[in-house]
């Protein structure tokens, strides 16, 4: 699924950034150029959703004890 049409970024791109440790909103904005003049800025408006998606892709996220206890 496309996340940013201006930049042609997909959900997979966000997950790959998360796997590389890029989960902070500011770093994602910089990495994907969502503050560039050729981007409409809608993605940056929803950066918290992208940051959550990226964090879910961290290798340690699935094994996190806090995550498993919060799901029960």
Buried (B, 14 or more C-beta within 10 A) or exposed (E): EEBBEBBEBEEEBBBEBBBEEBBBBEBBBEBBBBEEEEBEEEBBEEBEEBBEBBBBBBEEBEEEEEEEEEEE
